[in-house]
Amino acid sequence: MLNDFKKFISRGNVLDLAVAVIMGAAFGSVVKTFTDGIVMPIVGLVTGGIDFRSQFYDLSGTVPANATPEQIEAALKGGTPVILYGQLVGDLLTFLIVAFVMFMLVRYAMGLFRGLEAESEPSGEVVLLTEIRDILKAK
């Protein structure tokens, strides 16, 4: 069983997956910082200074309407039912940014792979000359 586990863990796919998960976590952290630190302040400026982290709907009526994110967090820890639609907006923006960047990376990689495939396939002239050579050898 130990030998089978060593074979499994040493496969390239498992190592590639581990690297991808680690890189994904680091990338997610960068995108979250980018979204929270750059995108959301710009969105807040465009929308008249709205801080989406402080946008919520209190189902119990006990949290003040102008509560800070810290007060909202405290209310949530206390069990107060609060709908955090502002957090959802921020998370959706983060998701869209990650999805767009991943799309651009995959698009770039696919173009790179197409270029490599084109180089590895012989040209039409080479194929034709190879066929002529094979016909001559057969005679």
C-alpha positions as CSV (number, residue, x, y, z in Angstrom):
1,M,0.0,0.0,0.0
2,L,2.9,2.4,0.8
3,N,4.4,1.7,-2.6
4,D,1.1,2.4,-4.3
5,F,0.8,5.6,-2.4
6,K,4.3,6.7,-3.4
7,K,3.5,6.0,-7.1
8,F,0.2,7.9,-6.8
9,I,1.8,11.0,-5.1
10,S,4.8,11.1,-7.5
11,R,2.6,11.3,-10.6
12,G,2.9,14.6,-12.4
13,N,-0.9,15.2,-12.2
14,V,-0.9,15.2,-8.4
15,L,2.0,17.5,-8.2
16,D,0.6,19.8,-10.8
17,L,-2.7,19.9,-8.9
18,A,-0.9,20.7,-5.6
19,V,1.0,23.6,-7.3
20,A,-2.2,24.8,-8.9
21,V,-4.1,24.9,-5.6
22,I,-1.2,26.8,-3.9
23,M,-1.0,29.3,-6.8
24,G,-4.8,29.6,-6.8
25,A,-4.8,30.5,-3.1
26,A,-2.1,33.1,-3.6
27,F,-3.8,34.5,-6.7
28,G,-7.1,34.7,-4.8
29,S,-5.4,36.7,-2.1
30,V,-4.0,39.2,-4.7
31,V,-7.3,39.5,-6.4
32,K,-9.2,40.1,-3.1
33,T,-6.7,42.8,-2.2
34,F,-7.0,44.3,-5.7
35,T,-10.8,44.3,-5.4
36,D,-11.1,45.6,-1.9
37,G,-8.3,48.1,-2.2
38,I,-8.7,49.5,-5.7
39,V,-11.9,48.4,-7.4
40,M,-14.4,48.8,-4.6
41,P,-13.2,52.3,-3.6
42,I,-13.6,53.4,-7.2
43,V,-17.1,51.8,-7.3
44,G,-17.9,53.6,-4.0
45,L,-16.7,56.9,-5.5
46,V,-18.9,56.4,-8.6
47,T,-21.9,55.4,-6.5
48,G,-21.6,58.5,-4.2
49,G,-19.3,57.1,-1.5
50,I,-21.2,53.9,-0.8
51,D,-19.1,51.3,1.2
52,F,-20.5,48.0,0.1
53,R,-19.1,46.2,3.1
54,S,-21.6,48.2,5.3
55,Q,-24.6,47.5,3.1
56,F,-26.9,45.1,4.8
57,Y,-30.5,44.3,5.8
58,D,-31.2,43.6,9.4
59,L,-34.1,41.1,9.9
60,S,-34.3,41.7,13.6
61,G,-34.3,45.6,13.6
62,T,-31.6,45.8,16.3
63,V,-28.6,46.8,14.2
64,P,-28.4,50.6,13.5
65,A,-28.8,51.5,9.8
66,N,-25.5,53.3,9.7
67,A,-23.5,50.4,11.4
68,T,-19.8,50.0,10.7
69,P,-18.5,46.7,9.3
70,E,-17.2,45.9,12.8
71,Q,-20.7,46.4,14.3
72,I,-22.2,44.2,11.7
73,E,-19.6,41.5,12.4
74,A,-20.4,41.7,16.1
75,A,-24.1,41.4,15.4
76,L,-23.5,38.3,13.3
77,K,-21.4,36.8,16.0
78,G,-24.2,37.5,18.5
79,G,-26.7,35.6,16.3
80,T,-28.5,38.6,14.8
81,P,-30.1,37.7,11.4
82,V,-28.5,40.0,8.9
83,I,-28.5,39.8,5.1
84,L,-25.1,41.0,3.8
85,Y,-26.0,42.0,0.3
86,G,-23.1,44.5,0.1
87,Q,-20.7,41.6,0.8
88,L,-22.3,39.7,-2.0
89,V,-21.7,42.6,-4.4
90,G,-18.0,42.7,-3.4
91,D,-17.7,38.9,-3.7
92,L,-19.4,38.9,-7.2
93,L,-16.9,41.6,-8.3
94,T,-14.0,39.6,-7.0
95,F,-15.4,36.5,-8.8
96,L,-15.8,38.4,-12.1
97,I,-12.2,39.8,-11.9
98,V,-10.8,36.3,-11.2
99,A,-12.9,34.8,-14.0
100,F,-11.7,37.4,-16.4
101,V,-8.1,37.1,-15.5
102,M,-8.3,33.3,-15.7
103,F,-10.0,33.6,-19.1
104,M,-7.2,35.8,-20.4
105,L,-4.5,33.4,-19.1
106,V,-6.2,30.4,-20.7
107,R,-6.7,32.3,-23.9
108,Y,-3.0,33.3,-23.9
109,A,-1.9,29.7,-23.1
110,M,-4.1,28.2,-25.9
111,G,-2.6,30.6,-28.4
112,L,0.8,29.6,-27.2
113,F,0.0,25.9,-27.5
114,R,-1.4,26.5,-31.0
115,G,1.9,28.1,-32.0
116,L,3.8,25.1,-30.6
117,E,1.6,22.6,-32.4
118,A,2.1,24.5,-35.7
119,E,5.8,24.3,-35.3
120,S,5.8,20.6,-34.5
121,E,3.7,19.5,-37.6
122,P,5.7,19.2,-40.8
123,S,4.8,21.6,-43.6
124,G,3.0,20.6,-46.8
125,E,6.2,20.5,-48.8
126,V,7.9,18.2,-46.2
127,V,4.9,15.8,-46.3
128,L,4.9,15.7,-50.1
129,L,8.7,15.1,-50.2
130,T,8.3,12.3,-47.6
131,E,5.6,10.7,-49.8
132,I,7.8,10.9,-52.9
133,R,10.7,9.4,-51.0
134,D,8.6,6.5,-49.7
135,I,7.3,5.8,-53.3
136,L,10.9,5.8,-54.6
137,K,12.0,3.5,-51.9
138,A,9.1,1.1,-52.6
139,K,10.3,0.7,-56.3
